[in-house]
Amino acid sequence: MGKLVYNTLGHSFDIEDRALSHLRLVFMNKLRRGEPFMFHFSHQDGSGNRSIWIHPSIPMVFHFYGGRQPQLNRRWIDQMMNDASSPNGLTMGPEPDPEGGAPVA
């Protein structure tokens, strides 16, 4: 379980390391291009949903607790990039099967 630490107030959100690795790549690419976007996700404990504005001027830290970099799923990255570029923004969803089948549980 990793953490996304957002802004200088230190707001943090628990996100699984695998998902956080994919998000880091998407955030990095969008922000490098100067493309802010909305990010929506559910709390792991079921206590509701959050939406945060991702912008290059807002500091973020990706804190991973695992020791190994997971293998990245290109289909999931492409899906996240498309979602982040949409009018609704990026919603954290299930990982799709890298081979094109059903989502990975």
N, C-alpha and C positions, 0 to 999 in steps of 0.2 A: 504494500500500500504506500503510495507516494502522496505528495502534497503539491498543490498549486498555490503558491503564496502570491497574493494579488495586492498591489499598491503599497504605499509607504506605511499604511496603518497595520499591515501584516495580516489582512484577512487571508485565511487559508482554507482550502477545500481538499478533502481526502479523495484521491482518485487512484485506482489500481495502476501499478507501475506500467503494465503493458499499454493500457489506454493512454496514460500520461506520456509515454514515449511517442505515440502517434500524434497526440495533441501538440507536443513540443515542435514537431516537424511542421505541422500545419500552421501553428501560430508564427513560427519563425519565418516561413515563406510568405504568409500574408503581411506580416509587419515589415518585412524587408522591402516589400513592394509598396509600403505606405497605404495598405488597405485595412482600415479598422473594420470590425464586425462584432455582432452580438453572439455570445456563447451561452447556451442553455444546457443545464444538466440537473439531474436529480441527486439529492443527498443519499449516500450509501445507507444511512440508517432509516430511510423512508420518511424523514421529517419534512419533505417538501421539495420544491424546485428552486433553482437560482438562475438568474440571467445576469451576466456581467458584460460590460462593454470592453472589448479588447482593442486597445489603441497603442501606438508606438510611444506615447508620452507617459504611459502608466507602467511602472516597474512591475516585473513578475519574476518569480523564482520557481523553477521546477525542481522539487526535492524528491529524489528517488531513494528508497530504502533498500531495494534489491541491489545486488552486486554485479549483475550481468545485464548487458543491453539485449532486450528481446529482438528476435527477428521481426522485421517490419512487414506488414501486410499492405502491399501496394494498392489493392482494391479499397481497403479501408481509408487509406490516405487520400485517394482520388475522391471517394465519397465525401469525406470530411471537407476537402477543398471545395468541392461543388456546393455543399451545404453552406459553408462559410461565405461563399460568394453570392448566395441567394438573398432575396429580400428578407427572409425570415431568420437568417443567420444559422450558425452551427448548433445543432442539437446532438448531444452525446447519445448515440444509439449503439446497438449490438454490432459486434465485429462480423463482417461478412466472411464467408468461406473464401480463402485465397484462390481456390480453384473455380469459383463461380457457383457453388451450391448454396445451401441454406446458411443463415448466419451462424457463427460460432457461438455456442452458449457459454 
